[in-house]
Amino acid sequence: MKILGIGNAIVDVICKVDDAFLTSNNLTKSTMKLVDEIQFKSLLANLKIEETISGGSVANTIVGLSQLGNDVGFIGKISNDKLGIKYEEGLKKEKVKYFYSKKKEILPTGTCLILITPDSERTMCTFLGTAGKINENDVDINAVKNSEILFLEGYLLDEGEPKKAFDKAIKNSNKVSMSLSDLFCVERHKKHFLDLVKNKLDITFANEQEIVSLLDVKNFNDVIEFSKQLKKTIIITRGEKGSVAINNEEVVECESRRNLKIVDLTGAGDLFAAGFFHGQINNLTIKESLERGTEMASKIIQKIGARLN
């Protein structure tokens, strides 16, 4: 198996809202906020659901990789309930190997309310449900050992038990990669994330905002200098400014696509990672891998949701 992802198994519930809805509910645009089940239902109560799709950041990347014809798998905790069954069916339909046996859990399958404002930005309210209770017993060690690259999401570090699952997976991996996931996530776990980036990760994905916050620097040149000294691979997306890969001391840039009809930015980073990984596991250059990532991200932001098909 080429890549195994471990992440929060979340069903995405997509709704369109105006900016006033975010303000009245004290939500910060373009970020992810964790909510409980009561808050989740309260937010959803007066909204029209556009679409319901199996999601989760790493799962979106893994599905993208599968759609590009790669041999991939996923581990994520669900409950044996309606949403859990739908989630598993969604992965299997996409030919993703699912290394998790669901059972009836105390908490339901996790859900994420994705609120799309008229400017196409997405603001997320996530009720992790049982996804946030993933533990080391849920990690299939053979699956980890039999994959060339392990891909994790920063979101996983939001609870106690998941950290043990996280550490166990890293310890048994051949090569490990992670997405920093979200600015609030970075700010909550700055010390731990920095330790991972410096000492454990072979490949790190981040957007400019996240990496600048993680390193506590003022400008992007400082990010480049830090990354060069690390002698690992850091991939940074910069919106309209394109993307940059710092691989050892080599800096490779890629322009963004122009004149796109942007509908929804959900999944842009996830599908970018899918395109980049696709390039790397199929022996493309760093530049070509960035281009594949840009192509995938460009496609996904022109439709609703984080799945291409």
HELIX and SHEET records of a PDB file:
HELIX    1   1 ASP A   19  SER A   24  1                                   6    
HELIX    2   2 GLU A   37  LEU A   44  1                                   8    
HELIX    3   3 SER A   57  GLN A   67  1                                  11    
HELIX    4   4 LYS A   82  LYS A   93  1                                  12    
HELIX    5   5 GLY A  129  LYS A  133  5                                   5    
HELIX    6   6 GLU A  136  ASP A  138  5                                   3    
HELIX    7   7 ILE A  141  LYS A  145  1                                   5    
HELIX    8   8 GLY A  154  ASP A  158  5                                   5    
HELIX    9   9 GLY A  160  LYS A  171  1                                  12    
HELIX   10  10 LEU A  183  ARG A  188  1                                   6    
HELIX   11  11 LYS A  190  ASN A  199  1                                  10    
HELIX   12  12 GLU A  208  LEU A  215  1                                   8    
HELIX   13  13 PHE A  220  LEU A  230  1                                  11    
HELIX   14  14 GLY A  239  LYS A  241  5                                   3    
HELIX   15  15 ALA A  268  ILE A  281  1                                  14    
HELIX   16  16 ILE A  286  ILE A  300  1                                  15    
SHEET    1   A 9 LYS A  97  TYR A  98  0                                        
SHEET    2   A 9 VAL A  72  ILE A  75  1                                        
SHEET    3   A 9 ILE A   3  ILE A   6  1                                        
SHEET    4   A 9 ILE A 149  GLU A 153  1                                        
SHEET    5   A 9 VAL A 176  SER A 179  1                                        
SHEET    6   A 9 ILE A 203  ASN A 207  1                                        
SHEET    7   A 9 THR A 233  THR A 237  1                                        
SHEET    8   A 9 SER A 243  ASN A 247 -1                                        
SHEET    9   A 9 GLU A 250  CYS A 254 -1                                        
SHEET    1   B 5 MET A  32  LEU A  34  0                                        
SHEET    2   B 5 ARG A 122  PHE A 127  1                                        
SHEET    3   B 5 GLY A 110  ILE A 116 -1                                        
SHEET    4   B 5 ILE A  10  LYS A  16  1                                        
SHEET    5   B 5 ILE A  49  GLY A  55 -1                                        
END                                                                             
